[in-house]
Amino acid sequence: MKLIFEKSVSGRQGFKLPVSDVPVQAKIADRFLRKAEAVLPEVSELDVVRHFTQLSQLNFSVDANFYPLGSCTMKYNPKFTEKAAGMPGFAELHPLLPQLKGGDRYVQGALEVLYDTEKWLCEITGMKAMTMQPLAGAHGELTGIMLLAAYHQAKGNKKKYIIIPDSAHGTNPASAAVAGYEIISVPSDKNGGMDIDKLKAVLTDEVAGLMMTCPDTHGVFNSQVSEIARLIHSVDGIMYYDGANLNATMGRCRPGDVGFDVVHLNLHKTFGTPHGGGGPGSGPVGVGEKLEKFLPISRVLKRADNTFVLDYNYPDSIGYIASFYGNFAIILRAYAYMLLLGGDGLKATSDHAVLNANYILTRLKKYYQVAFDRICMHDCLFSASKQTERGVHAIDIAKFLIDQRIHPPTVYFPLTVKEAIMIEPTETESKETMDVFIEAMIKADELSKSDPHVFHAMPVTMPISRPDETKAAREMNVNFFAPRA
Ligand SMILES: *Cc1c(COP(=O)(O)O)cnc(C)c1O
């Protein structure tokens, strides 16, 4: 098909797409073929810029608004790390460039980044080795469970079950099921931690391992974690650490030191790399001694002459888990982030994340029912149960916040708390920003007393108000704004 550039009727220049005249035509059903020339709209550059700028402003983003989504660590994206990722020496690399050929050292710097990032993340988690390949947290979980399965297979262990607390993120049971295990769910106790007696009751020789998020989505660090690890290890089970909430403990507590054998991290949550819109993410997986030989290939080695090579020679490896080396530009941002902050900076990050969550918890607990009345970690968890008695549910409060230009916190998760509102401010928000949020939440509570009905029309400032979310997910209409056929 040719693109014809010609004078349009108005005399201004415009594009016209002609009726198709190429042989492919034969393969396309007649009803799909254009019968008349399609004239593309003629608009000025300024109109195009305004159109797309206005569209982009309909999106919420961390760069523009407070984004206290719990369980997701929507932290800032430092501009410094974006700059690092844009450096031509990295951005213009091709994954098939030679590792080391004569004087060509094109990819040596990139391999060094992979090598150092692995080292530093091992230091942070107390793991022995790591693969940087997995492309998201959930992908890391699947990788980790495959490593665990390889371990049991190599030992001839007959294992069937993975134990997962009921407060876990949905990807945990999903990953374990995809890897072929049956799930045993263990309830939380009244303090929000895993009920250890209920755990003992389900522990058998057929348990392959336990997946735990620490601190968990309740914002609780389970102080019995070493005892839980002892129990799981007593049946030769593997302790899996879901590191999505590492933002609360980084630099303070290492999963490897409290009994975990395998860890996934979410670089797009804890290490300041972009998050949202479904990726690209990065979910490196670290392992201790027991699982090291099963790690995916390739792995980066440093040689005596300080050059780096990719090593494929691991006969027990589970093989490839992603093409090439993972989301390299995301890993590079995490590397730059760690360089920027240093060890003390990473530690301060966790301290401030916890402090900020507790500030919100303390100020809002007069107005909202707290789920667990104790000091929280990275997020604080409320229930809108009092407001629900007045006819205002968690979803109504979320819609109210949208009209205040604040991204709603996570609502209705974790499933263990009715009308849950889970708030995670992260370390980078100022007291002023958190105060604006807190005042909005207090206003929502007051409004639920004085005028509960107004909530049901909210949001009023958005082009779409209250879509049927289930229907939208099942019957996706991506041409929402286009005329329907
Ligand atoms: C986000 C999250 C995951 C999944 O990570 P993705 O990168 O979104 O695939 C797993 N567990 C917890 C607790 C999470 O918050």
The ligand as an ORCA input file, in Angstrom:
! r2SCAN-3c Opt
* xyz 0 1
  C       2.696     -6.603     43.806
  C       2.750     -7.826     44.616
  C       3.032     -9.068     44.034
  C       3.149     -9.276     42.528
  O       4.127     -8.525     41.923
  P       3.967     -8.007     40.408
  O       5.267     -7.358     40.132
  O       2.798     -7.089     40.366
  O       3.765     -9.235     39.544
  C       3.153    -10.164     44.872
  N       2.972    -10.055     46.201
  C       2.683     -8.873     46.796
  C       2.515     -8.825     48.285
  C       2.544     -7.723     46.026
  O       2.243     -6.561     46.603
*
